[in-house]
Each structure stands twice: as structure tokens, then as C-alpha cells.
């Protein structure tokens, strides 16, 4: 309390720390995840949410710091599992945007992961004639929490990057 935190940040994270201080000085909040070193030299991951505050008439920063080491380990295990899967794994959000696309999906659909992240799933792998049904299914799921394909294996027609169509087995998990 009352001391400069830079010694525990480490030299490789000082630029990030200066960025956080600059944001706070401008009155902006700041959020980041970063590894940090303990006194014993071991490393762990933290999440920092910092906001500018005024205390006794003086500018200060209020920082909430959480240990996210377990979450990062879980994310790394999940990432390794997805990367190693022999089946295509495509994950989308509630806006129909692709948030995950594994190497098997790249091989199957002919798209590169970096090119599809954030793009609408329906526009990339759902043939045009099925997109309206796909959108209706999304609306139904978001409204009711259910849909005809959830929790079942079904055969559908999918589309590759070159526009060619092929039969695909689909399983949707929420």
C-alpha cells in the first residue's frame, strides 16, 4: 500500500504499465491480462481492471486484480484440444460470428482461421439457399433456448470456400 508497483511488474511489462498509467491520467479505465512475478520468482496470470478515482481531492487509481492462472490453464487445455481434434470445430457467438475455427475446419472448408474469425458463419459455410432457415433457427434459439439441431447429429449441406457444396454431419452443442 502506498508503494510503486513497478518492481513486481518486471521490466518486460513496464511499457504496458506506462500505457495503463497514461489511460488513467486521461480519465479512461484500463483492462488487461498479464503474467506477473511473485516474490518467490514464480509467475502467475492476473486480470487488471483499473479506473481513475479521486480520493481526498487527489487523483488516484482503483485497480481490481484477479488471479486468472487457473482460467488461463483451462483455456490453454481447451485450445490444445480444439487444435488437435480431427473433426472440424467451428464456434460461433449469438451474433452468428465465428469465434473459433480449428485446423480440421480449415482443411474441410478451405478457409484460413485468421480470415474467418469475426465473420458470419452463415455467409461462409451455409449455402445461400439455406441461410434464411439458418437465421430463423438462430432467432428461435435466442428467443426460446432450443432448436431442432441442438444436441443431435444431423446431415446438412455445407459449403467450401470455393463455393462447392458437400454433405456434412453436424452436431451443435451450446
C-alpha contacts under 8 A as a table, 3 or more apart, distances in Angstrom:
res1	aa1	res2	aa2	distance
4	X	7	X	7.32
5	X	8	X	5.85
5	X	9	X	6.67
6	X	9	X	4.99
6	X	10	X	6.81
6	X	14	X	7.01
6	X	17	X	7.71
7	X	10	X	6.04
8	X	36	X	6.99
8	X	37	X	6.17
8	X	38	X	7.19
8	X	39	X	7.82
9	X	12	X	7.99
9	X	13	X	6.01
9	X	14	X	6.63
9	X	17	X	7.79
9	X	36	X	5.87
9	X	37	X	6.87
10	X	13	X	5.69
10	X	14	X	6.53
10	X	36	X	7.38
10	X	37	X	7.32
11	X	14	X	5.29
12	X	15	X	7.38
13	X	16	X	5.29
13	X	17	X	6.34
14	X	17	X	4.84
14	X	18	X	6.14
15	X	18	X	5.04
15	X	19	X	6.19
16	X	19	X	4.98
16	X	20	X	6.30
17	X	20	X	5.06
17	X	21	X	6.29
18	X	21	X	5.01
18	X	22	X	6.12
19	X	22	X	5.10
19	X	23	X	6.23
20	X	23	X	5.15
20	X	24	X	6.25
20	X	30	X	6.02
20	X	50	X	7.92
21	X	24	X	5.09
21	X	25	X	6.07
22	X	25	X	5.03
22	X	26	X	6.29
23	X	26	X	5.15
23	X	27	X	6.46
23	X	28	X	5.13
23	X	29	X	6.61
23	X	30	X	6.51
24	X	27	X	4.98
24	X	28	X	5.15
24	X	29	X	6.08
24	X	30	X	7.09
24	X	50	X	7.58
24	X	51	X	6.37
24	X	52	X	5.26
24	X	61	X	6.98
25	X	28	X	7.39
25	X	52	X	7.33
27	X	51	X	7.73
27	X	52	X	5.81
28	X	51	X	6.75
28	X	52	X	6.88
29	X	49	X	7.31
29	X	50	X	5.62
29	X	51	X	4.43
29	X	52	X	6.62
30	X	48	X	7.73
30	X	49	X	5.78
30	X	50	X	5.14
30	X	51	X	6.48
31	X	47	X	7.36
31	X	48	X	5.50
31	X	49	X	4.51
31	X	50	X	6.39
32	X	47	X	5.80
32	X	48	X	5.40
32	X	49	X	6.85
33	X	45	X	7.04
33	X	46	X	5.63
33	X	47	X	4.33
33	X	48	X	6.24
34	X	45	X	5.62
34	X	46	X	5.57
34	X	47	X	6.58
35	X	43	X	6.39
35	X	44	X	5.40
35	X	45	X	4.18
35	X	46	X	6.07
36	X	43	X	5.57
36	X	44	X	5.61
36	X	45	X	6.10
36	X	46	X	6.94
37	X	40	X	7.91
37	X	41	X	5.78
37	X	42	X	5.66
37	X	43	X	4.48
37	X	44	X	6.50
38	X	41	X	5.27
38	X	42	X	5.42
38	X	43	X	6.13
38	X	44	X	7.61
39	X	42	X	7.46
44	X	67	X	7.34
44	X	68	X	7.82
44	X	69	X	5.62
45	X	67	X	5.99
45	X	68	X	5.40
45	X	69	X	4.76
45	X	72	X	7.34
46	X	65	X	6.42
46	X	66	X	5.39
46	X	67	X	4.58
46	X	68	X	5.22
46	X	69	X	6.91
47	X	65	X	5.63
47	X	66	X	5.19
47	X	67	X	6.57
47	X	68	X	6.41
48	X	63	X	6.50
48	X	64	X	5.74
48	X	65	X	4.61
48	X	66	X	6.65
49	X	63	X	5.54
49	X	64	X	5.22
49	X	65	X	6.58
50	X	61	X	6.44
50	X	62	X	5.48
50	X	63	X	4.07
50	X	64	X	6.28
51	X	61	X	5.64
51	X	62	X	5.28
51	X	63	X	6.40
52	X	59	X	7.04
52	X	60	X	5.97
52	X	61	X	4.59
52	X	62	X	6.23
53	X	59	X	5.92
53	X	60	X	5.23
53	X	61	X	5.57
53	X	62	X	6.38
54	X	57	X	5.75
54	X	58	X	5.32
54	X	59	X	4.55
54	X	60	X	5.67
55	X	58	X	5.28
55	X	59	X	6.35
55	X	60	X	6.43
67	X	70	X	7.96
68	X	71	X	5.15
68	X	72	X	6.14
69	X	72	X	5.20
69	X	73	X	6.23
70	X	73	X	5.03
70	X	74	X	6.11
71	X	74	X	5.02
71	X	75	X	6.09
72	X	75	X	4.98
72	X	76	X	6.10
73	X	76	X	5.08
73	X	77	X	6.25
74	X	77	X	5.14
74	X	78	X	6.16
75	X	78	X	5.06
75	X	79	X	5.99
76	X	79	X	4.99
76	X	80	X	6.12
77	X	80	X	5.12
77	X	81	X	6.19
78	X	81	X	5.07
78	X	82	X	6.13
79	X	82	X	5.15
79	X	83	X	6.02
80	X	83	X	5.12
80	X	84	X	6.10
81	X	84	X	5.24
81	X	85	X	6.07
82	X	85	X	5.28
82	X	89	X	6.94
82	X	102	X	6.19
83	X	102	X	5.53
83	X	103	X	6.20
83	X	104	X	7.95
84	X	103	X	7.97
85	X	88	X	7.29
85	X	89	X	7.72
85	X	102	X	7.85
85	X	104	X	7.03
86	X	104	X	5.88
87	X	104	X	5.79
87	X	105	X	7.32
88	X	101	X	7.68
88	X	102	X	6.40
88	X	103	X	7.39
88	X	104	X	4.62
88	X	105	X	4.11
88	X	106	X	7.80
88	X	108	X	6.95
89	X	100	X	7.41
89	X	101	X	5.93
89	X	102	X	5.60
89	X	104	X	7.15
89	X	105	X	5.98
90	X	98	X	6.97
90	X	99	X	7.72
90	X	100	X	5.53
90	X	101	X	4.73
90	X	102	X	6.81
90	X	105	X	6.82
91	X	98	X	5.75
91	X	99	X	5.52
91	X	100	X	4.78
91	X	101	X	6.57
92	X	95	X	7.65
92	X	96	X	5.56
92	X	97	X	5.14
92	X	98	X	4.26
92	X	99	X	5.29
92	X	100	X	6.92
92	X	121	X	7.05
93	X	96	X	5.44
93	X	97	X	5.48
93	X	98	X	6.60
93	X	99	X	6.67
94	X	97	X	7.35
94	X	138	X	7.75
94	X	142	X	7.45
95	X	120	X	7.79
96	X	119	X	7.97
96	X	120	X	5.25
96	X	121	X	5.72
96	X	122	X	7.13
96	X	138	X	7.87
97	X	117	X	7.34
97	X	118	X	5.10
97	X	119	X	5.10
97	X	120	X	4.33
97	X	121	X	5.77
98	X	101	X	7.20
98	X	116	X	6.60
98	X	117	X	5.12
98	X	118	X	5.17
98	X	119	X	5.70
98	X	120	X	6.11
98	X	121	X	5.74
99	X	117	X	5.44
99	X	118	X	6.09
100	X	113	X	7.65
100	X	117	X	6.66
101	X	105	X	5.96
101	X	106	X	7.05
101	X	113	X	5.49
101	X	116	X	7.70
101	X	117	X	7.37
102	X	105	X	5.24
102	X	106	X	6.44
102	X	113	X	6.99
103	X	106	X	4.91
103	X	107	X	6.34
103	X	113	X	7.66
104	X	107	X	5.13
104	X	108	X	6.09
105	X	108	X	4.94
105	X	109	X	5.77
105	X	110	X	7.66
105	X	111	X	7.78
106	X	109	X	5.53
106	X	110	X	5.24
106	X	111	X	5.12
106	X	112	X	5.46
106	X	113	X	6.49
107	X	110	X	5.45
107	X	111	X	7.55
108	X	160	X	7.37
109	X	125	X	7.20
109	X	159	X	6.88
109	X	160	X	4.37
109	X	161	X	5.96
110	X	160	X	5.77
110	X	161	X	5.12
110	X	162	X	7.46
111	X	115	X	6.88
111	X	116	X	6.88
111	X	160	X	7.64
111	X	161	X	5.78
112	X	115	X	5.32
112	X	116	X	6.58
113	X	116	X	5.39
113	X	117	X	6.20
114	X	117	X	5.81
116	X	119	X	5.31
116	X	120	X	7.99
116	X	124	X	7.93
119	X	123	X	7.89
119	X	124	X	7.91
120	X	123	X	5.58
120	X	124	X	6.80
121	X	124	X	5.35
121	X	125	X	6.10
121	X	126	X	7.13
122	X	125	X	5.81
122	X	126	X	4.75
122	X	127	X	7.66
122	X	131	X	6.01
122	X	134	X	7.13
123	X	126	X	6.21
123	X	127	X	7.72
123	X	128	X	7.67
123	X	131	X	7.73
124	X	159	X	7.19
124	X	160	X	7.60
124	X	161	X	6.97
125	X	158	X	5.56
125	X	159	X	4.57
125	X	160	X	6.18
125	X	161	X	7.56
126	X	130	X	6.39
126	X	131	X	6.10
126	X	134	X	7.92
126	X	157	X	7.47
126	X	158	X	5.42
126	X	159	X	5.73
127	X	130	X	5.61
127	X	131	X	6.53
127	X	157	X	7.29
127	X	158	X	6.26
127	X	159	X	5.61
127	X	165	X	7.33
128	X	131	X	5.36
129	X	132	X	7.27
130	X	133	X	5.43
130	X	134	X	6.23
131	X	134	X	4.85
131	X	135	X	6.13
132	X	135	X	5.10
132	X	136	X	6.19
133	X	136	X	5.02
133	X	137	X	6.09
134	X	137	X	5.05
134	X	138	X	6.27
135	X	138	X	5.01
135	X	139	X	6.23
136	X	139	X	5.09
136	X	140	X	6.10
137	X	140	X	5.06
137	X	141	X	6.06
137	X	147	X	6.41
138	X	141	X	5.11
138	X	142	X	6.11
139	X	142	X	5.19
139	X	143	X	6.10
140	X	143	X	5.14
140	X	144	X	5.76
140	X	145	X	7.29
140	X	146	X	6.96
140	X	147	X	6.67
141	X	144	X	5.25
141	X	145	X	4.55
141	X	146	X	4.77
141	X	147	X	5.47
142	X	145	X	5.63
142	X	146	X	7.84
146	X	150	X	6.94
147	X	150	X	5.61
149	X	152	X	5.58
149	X	153	X	7.28
149	X	154	X	6.94
149	X	171	X	7.23
149	X	172	X	6.49
150	X	171	X	7.06
150	X	172	X	4.97
150	X	173	X	6.06
150	X	174	X	7.46
151	X	171	X	6.60
151	X	172	X	5.84
151	X	173	X	5.85
152	X	171	X	5.76
152	X	172	X	6.98
153	X	169	X	6.54
153	X	170	X	5.53
153	X	171	X	4.69
153	X	172	X	7.71
154	X	169	X	5.65
154	X	170	X	5.30
154	X	171	X	6.64
155	X	167	X	6.58
155	X	168	X	5.57
155	X	169	X	4.49
155	X	170	X	5.99
156	X	167	X	5.79
156	X	168	X	5.37
156	X	169	X	6.29
156	X	170	X	6.68
157	X	165	X	6.44
157	X	166	X	5.62
157	X	167	X	4.66
157	X	168	X	5.86
158	X	165	X	5.54
158	X	166	X	5.49
158	X	167	X	6.17
158	X	168	X	6.04
159	X	162	X	7.95
159	X	163	X	5.79
159	X	164	X	5.65
159	X	165	X	4.42
159	X	166	X	6.38
160	X	163	X	5.29
160	X	164	X	5.43
160	X	165	X	6.29
160	X	166	X	7.86
161	X	164	X	7.43
